Amino acid sequence: MKKFWLLIVFVSVLFSCSDNGINNKNPYIPSYAVNLTVDMNLPAYSNLKFVSNGVIVPNYGAKGIIIFNAGSGYNAFDAACPNQAINSCNAMTINGINAVCSCDKTEYSLFTGLGGKEYPLKQYRVEVSGTVIHVYN
């Protein structure tokens, strides 16, 4: 009987654990392998040294990668509109602290990735070492 209760407790603990990883399940944006390294000492990326600045790096992910300095760290999102078919919209643009979808003009916060629609921006993992930013999935 003691083993039975121990088994119940173990199974309960096993199913109560959650994954704190990034959920990138979006039917509109395919999952492409991303492995991008950016050096903030290069002129094209020097704005990333300052809080609330972002850049779009083309030719990665579905429509490019948006890298944003959030102050407490860096965020990286796919530049594809998350609530539109991939072929129907151009890459998003940066407007201050928001990314703007070219199709429906929906704005998404580059701090959180949220925009008030069904799907948030597709987020990637970021590691920073000195002036080098590594974006990957």
N, C-alpha and C positions, 0 to 999 in steps of 0.2 A: 504494500500500500504506500509506503514511504517513497519508493521509486516512481510510482505512478504520479504522485503529487510533484515530485522533482521534475518529471518529464513535462507535466503541464506548465510548470513555472518556466522551464527552459524554452518551450515552444512559444509561450506568451512573450517572453523577452525577445526571442528571435523575430517575431512578427511586429513588435513594437518599434524596432530600430528603423530609422529612415536614412535615406541617402541625402546628404547636404550638397550634392553636386548641382551643377547647372542643368536645368531641364531645357533642352533645345528641340523638343518635339514640335515641329511646325510643318503642316502639310504643304505649305507654299514654297518653303525654302529647302532645297536638297542639302544633304550633309556632305560637304566637301572637306577633304583633309586640309587643314590650315597649319602652316609652320612658317611664321613670319618673324623676322628680326629687324628692328628699327633702331638706328643710332640717333639719339637726339642732338648730337653734335653736328649732324648734317643740316644744312640750311633749310631743307624742305620740312624737317621735323623739329626744328628748334622751338617752335611755339608750344610743343608738348611739355616744355620745362615749366610752364606757367599754368596755374590753376584755371579751370574753366575754358581751356583751349582744346581743340580737337583737330584732327586731320583725317582725310580719307586716303587710304592706300589702295590704288586700283589693282585689278588682276589677282585678287585673292578672294576666297569664299565665293559666294554667288554673284555679287555685284561690287565687291571691294570690301575693305575693312575700315570701320571708323574707330580710331583710337582717341580716347578722351581722358584728360587729366582731371580727375574728380577731387583733387586736393588730398584725400586720404589714400589715394592709389589711382591706378589707371583702369579704365574700362575699355573693352573692345567688343564691337558689335558688327554684324554683317550689315552692309549698306543696302541690302534688298528690303523692299517694303514687306513687312511681316504679314500683312493682311490682304495681299494682292498676289495674283499669279505672277510667277517669276518673269515671264516674257512681256507682261503688260505694262511694266513701269521701268523707268530709268533708275539709276542708283539714287539713293537719298542724298540730300544736301544738308550741310550744317548751317543752322541759323542760331548763333549764340550758343546756348546750352542745350539746344534741341536738334534733333535730326528730323527733316521734313520729307515726307513721301511725295514723289512727283505726281502720283496718280490722284490721290484724294486729299492732298495737303494736310494729312494728319501729322501732328507733331509728337515726337517721342522724346522723353527726357534722356539725356546722355548720362545722367547720374544713376537712374534706375532702369532704363530701358522700357518704361511703361508709357503707353499712349492713349489709354482709354478705350482701346478696341480689344477684340478677342485675344490676339496674340501679341506679346511684347517683342522687342527687338531680339534677334538671335544673338546670344552672347557667347564670347570665347574666353578662354582662360588667359591670364596675363601674369608674367613674371618680369620683375625689373631688377637689373644688376648694374649699378652705376648709372650710366647714361644709355644703356641698351635695354630696349623693351622687347620681350619675346611673347608673341601671341600664338596660341595653339589650341587644338581641341583634342 
